[in-house]
């Protein structure tokens, strides 16, 4: 289901967007030193730094607060970089507007709270500031869309989403689970919405940042937000996931920037032929699925007439094992096929249950 948002890409930025800077503004020297080095990279960069830090434990470094906004003003005046910081309530937003911060982002912990998002949206009503909305901590697309809608309804049209990953449900090599499929679904709902990837928060360490950054660009995301610190080892927050400006420059030089369109007319013709082949295959696949469901209904009628339960656990377990094993032999991903057949089985059970329900209604009439 598409969502109507009035979207304008943030002004003056070429794609891919690049947002870089430390997790936290720790001192004027640290902020300006990092900003100067980032400015020398000569890319379309917004300088980011956390002013207020929402931390799990109150004895952790929680940011320098409003005084650090003056340092951001000095960054803007000296380097020409636009500035960005996180806001978690209306007071933060108002302070940022007073100090000329160009870009505000709503963090993952705030996105989960519609009351906080609405408070921020009300404080920004009528402003021309750019607002980024990070995904919620939990993989809830409706919460993410709801936060974007609240900001949009406040008249903010320079709007973008930030993908920073989701709280993992198991052991994974990342700090947060990328769950790329949820980002793809977001872009399906809001095709014109720019989406920026935050590899730093997804990875939680610097080693995997190049991989996630390249994956984001390959998925046609609009830009990157990468935490960058002049001396990461001494950072007061998230030290393990911040890179130096020099390393940022090297990373940007190694990334491959691909186009979403073929290079010429011949390439477009070839792509269209392949897409037509996909369309034909999909139609054949749907016909096969329909045939399978019709057979499942016949099985359901047989079970109904012979007083059998819908679920035959042993049969289902054997079927799932057989299809998964065959998938591996055919070069298909076993987990993918398992997920597909679980959905098919769910629909088959639903159709058989409907047949049982129809019989019950007939008996009570």
C-alpha positions in Angstrom: 0.0 0.0 0.0 1.5 3.3 -1.1 1.7 6.2 1.3 1.2 9.8 0.1 4.0 12.1 1.3 5.0 15.4 -0.2 8.7 14.8 -0.9 11.5 17.1 -2.1 15.1 15.9 -2.0 17.2 18.0 0.3 18.6 21.0 -1.6 22.1 21.2 -3.0 23.0 17.6 -2.6 24.1 15.3 -5.4 23.4 11.6 -5.3 24.7 9.7 -3.4 24.3 11.9 -0.4 27.1 11.7 2.1 26.7 12.5 5.8 29.8 12.2 8.0 31.0 13.2 11.4 31.4 11.9 14.9 28.9 10.0 16.9 29.0 12.8 19.6 30.2 16.4 19.7 32.7 16.0 22.6 34.7 19.2 22.4 35.1 22.2 20.2 38.6 21.0 19.1 37.4 17.5 18.3 34.4 18.8 16.3 36.4 21.4 14.3 39.4 19.1 13.7 37.1 16.4 12.3 35.1 18.8 10.2 38.1 20.3 8.6 39.5 16.9 7.6 36.1 15.8 6.2 35.7 19.1 4.2 39.0 18.3 2.5 37.5 15.2 1.0 35.5 17.5 -1.3 32.3 15.5 -1.6 28.7 16.6 -1.1 28.9 16.2 2.6 26.7 17.1 5.6 28.6 17.2 8.9 26.8 15.3 11.6 27.4 15.2 15.3 25.3 14.1 18.3 24.5 17.0 20.7 22.1 15.1 23.0 22.8 11.4 23.3 19.9 9.0 24.4 21.8 6.4 26.3 20.6 3.2 27.9 22.4 3.9 31.2 22.3 7.4 32.8 26.0 7.2 33.8 27.1 7.0 30.2 28.2 10.1 28.2 25.0 11.8 27.2 26.4 14.6 25.0 27.4 18.1 25.7 24.0 19.6 25.1 23.1 23.0 23.7 26.5 24.6 24.1 27.8 22.2 21.4 25.4 23.9 18.9 27.8 26.9 18.8 30.6 24.5 17.7 28.3 23.3 14.8 27.9 27.0 13.8 31.6 27.4 13.7 31.9 24.3 11.5 29.4 25.8 9.1 31.0 29.2 9.0 34.6 27.8 8.5 34.1 24.9 6.2 30.8 25.6 4.4 29.5 22.1 5.4 25.9 21.8 6.2 25.2 20.6 9.7 23.0 17.8 11.2 22.1 16.5 14.6 19.6 14.3 16.3 16.5 15.7 18.1 14.4 13.7 20.6 11.9 16.3 21.7 10.5 19.7 20.8 13.1 21.6 22.9 15.9 20.0 21.0 14.3 20.9 17.7 13.7 24.5 18.8 17.3 24.9 19.9 18.6 23.6 16.6 16.4 26.0 14.7 17.8 28.9 16.7 21.3 27.9 15.9 20.8 27.3 12.2 21.2 23.6 12.1 20.4 22.5 8.5 19.3 18.9 9.0 17.6 17.2 11.9 17.2 13.5 12.4 14.8 11.6 14.5 16.6 8.6 16.1 15.5 5.0 16.3 14.5 5.2 19.9 12.3 8.2 19.2 10.7 6.9 16.1 9.0 4.1 18.2 7.1 6.8 20.2 4.4 8.5 18.1 3.9 11.1 21.0 7.5 12.2 20.7 7.5 12.3 17.0 4.3 14.4 17.0 5.8 16.8 19.5 8.9 17.3 17.2 6.7 17.6 14.1 4.6 20.3 15.9 7.7 22.3 16.8 8.9 22.2 13.2 5.6 23.2 11.6 6.1 25.8 8.9 9.9 25.4 8.8 12.0 24.6 5.7 14.5 22.5 7.6 15.4 19.0 6.3 14.3 16.1 8.5 15.6 12.5 8.4 13.7 9.7 10.1 15.6 6.7 11.2 13.9 3.3 11.3 12.5 2.2 14.7 14.6 -0.2 16.8 12.1 -3.0 16.1 11.3 -4.1 12.5 7.9 -2.3 12.3 7.3 -0.7 8.9 4.1 1.0 10.1 5.9 2.8 12.9 8.5 4.0 10.4 5.8 5.2 7.9 3.8 6.8 10.7 6.7 8.9 11.9 7.4 10.0 8.3 3.7 10.9 7.8 3.6 12.9 11.0 6.6 15.0 9.9 5.2 15.4 6.4 1.8 16.6 7.7 3.6 19.3 9.7 4.6 20.8 6.3 8.1 19.3 6.1 8.7 18.3 2.5 12.5 18.0 2.6 12.2 14.5 4.1 14.3 11.4 3.9 14.5 8.0 5.8 17.6 6.5 7.3 18.2 2.8 7.5 20.3 1.9 10.5 19.2 -1.7 11.0 17.0 -3.4 13.5 17.5 -5.0 16.9 18.7 -8.6 16.1 16.6 -11.6 17.1 19.6 -14.0 17.0 23.3 -14.2 16.5 24.4 -12.2 13.5 27.7 -10.6 12.5 26.3 -7.1 12.8 25.3 -4.9 15.7 21.8 -4.4 14.1 20.1 -6.6 11.5 20.0 -4.9 8.1 16.7 -6.6 7.1 17.1 -5.1 3.6 13.6 -6.5 2.7 12.0 -4.0 5.0 13.8 -1.1 3.3 12.7 -2.4 -0.1 9.1 -2.5 1.2 9.4 1.1 2.5 10.6 2.2 -1.0 7.7 0.3 -2.5 5.2 2.3 -0.3 6.9 5.6 -0.9 8.8 5.5 -4.2 9.9 9.1 -4.1 11.3 9.0 -0.6 15.1 9.3 -0.4 16.6 6.5 1.8 20.1 6.9 3.3 21.9 3.9 4.8 23.8 4.2 8.1 26.5 1.4 7.9 28.0 2.5 11.2 25.0 1.5 13.3 24.3 -1.6 11.3 27.8 -2.9 11.6 28.8 -1.8 15.1 32.4 -2.1 14.1 34.5 -0.6 11.3 35.5 -3.8 9.5 32.1 -4.5 7.9 31.3 -0.9 6.9 32.7 -1.2 3.3 30.5 -4.3 2.7 27.3 -2.7 4.0 28.0 0.6 2.3 28.5 -1.1 -1.1 25.4 -3.3 -0.6 23.3 -0.1 0.1 24.5 1.5 -3.1 23.9 -1.6 -5.1 20.3 -1.6 -3.8 20.0 2.0 -5.2 19.8 3.7 -1.9 20.3 7.5 -2.0 23.3 7.9 0.2 25.3 7.0 3.3 25.7 8.3 6.9 29.1 7.2 8.2 30.3 8.1 11.7 33.8 9.7 11.4 36.0 10.9 14.2 39.5 12.5 14.2 40.6 10.0 16.9 38.1 7.1 17.2 40.0 5.3 19.9 39.3 8.2 22.3 35.6 8.7 21.4 33.3 9.0 24.3 30.5 7.0 22.5 30.5 4.2 19.9 34.2 4.2 19.5 34.3 0.8 17.7 32.1 1.9 14.8 33.8 5.3 13.9 36.4 5.7 11.2 39.0 8.5 10.7 38.5 11.1 7.9 41.4 9.5 6.0 39.8 6.1 6.1 36.5 7.6 5.0 38.3 9.1 2.0 39.8 5.7 1.1 36.4 4.0 1.5 34.7 6.5 -0.8 37.4 5.8 -3.4 36.8 2.1 -3.4 33.0 2.1 -3.6 31.4 1.3 -6.9 28.6 3.7 -7.9 26.3 2.0 -10.3 23.4 3.5 -12.4 19.8 2.4 -12.0 19.5 2.6 -15.8 21.2 0.8 -18.7 24.1 2.7 -20.4 22.5 2.8 -23.9 19.5 1.9 -26.0 20.9 -1.6 -26.8 21.3 -2.3 -23.1 17.7 -1.2 -22.5 16.4 -3.5 -25.2 18.3 -6.4 -23.7 17.0 -5.6 -20.2 13.4 -5.4 -21.5 13.7 -8.8 -23.1 14.9 -10.3 -19.9 12.1 -8.6 -18.0 9.6 -10.0 -20.4 11.0 -13.5 -19.8 10.6 -12.9 -16.0 7.0 -11.8 -16.6 6.2 -14.9 -18.6 7.8 -17.1 -16.0 5.9 -15.4 -13.2 2.6 -16.0 -15.0 3.5 -19.7 -15.4 4.4 -19.8 -11.7 1.1 -18.3 -10.7 -0.8 -20.8 -12.9 1.1 -23.7 -11.2 0.3 -22.2 -7.8 -3.4 -22.0 -8.7 -3.3 -25.7 -9.9 -1.7 -26.7 -6.6 -4.4 -24.8 -4.6 -7.2 -26.5 -6.5 -5.6 -29.9 -5.7 -5.3 -28.9 -2.1 -9.0 -28.0 -2.0 -9.8 -31.5 -3.4 -7.7 -33.0 -0.6 -9.6 -30.8 1.8 -12.9 -32.2 0.5 -11.6 -35.7 0.8 -10.6 -35.1 4.5 -14.0 -33.5 5.2 -15.9 -36.4 3.8 -13.8 -39.0 5.6 -13.7 -37.2 9.0 -10.0 -36.4 8.9 -8.1 -33.5 10.4 -6.7 -30.8 8.2 -3.2 -31.0 9.5 -1.2 -34.2 8.8 2.0 -33.3 10.7 4.1 -36.3 9.5 3.1 -35.7 5.9 3.9 -32.0 6.2 7.3 -32.5 7.8 8.3 -35.1 5.2 7.1 -32.8 2.4 9.1 -29.8 3.7 12.2 -31.9 4.2 11.9 -33.3 0.6 11.4 -29.9 -1.0 14.3 -28.4 0.9 16.7 -31.2 0.0 15.7 -31.0 -3.6 16.2 -27.3 -3.6 19.8 -27.8 -2.6 20.4 -30.3 -5.4 18.9 -27.9 -7.9 21.1 -25.0 -6.8 18.4 -23.2 -5.0 18.7 -21.7 -1.5 17.2 -24.2 0.9 16.0 -21.6 3.4 14.3 -19.6 0.7 12.4 -22.7 -0.6 11.5 -23.6 3.0 10.0 -20.1 3.5 8.1 -20.4 0.2 6.6 -23.7 1.0 5.6 -22.6 4.5 3.6 -19.8 2.8 2.1 -22.3 0.3 1.2 -24.7 3.1 -0.4 -21.8 5.2 -2.7 -21.0 2.2 -3.5 -24.6 1.6 -4.5 -25.0 5.3 -6.6 -21.9 5.0 -8.5 -23.2 2.0 -9.1 -26.5 3.6 -10.3 -24.8 6.8 -12.7 -22.7 4.7 -14.2 -25.9 3.2 -14.7 -27.3 6.7 -16.4 -24.1 7.8 -18.7 -24.1 4.9 -19.8 -27.7 5.8 -20.4 -26.6 9.4 -22.6 -23.7 8.2 -24.6 -26.1 6.0 -25.3 -28.4 8.9 -26.6 -25.6 11.1 -28.9 -24.1 8.5 
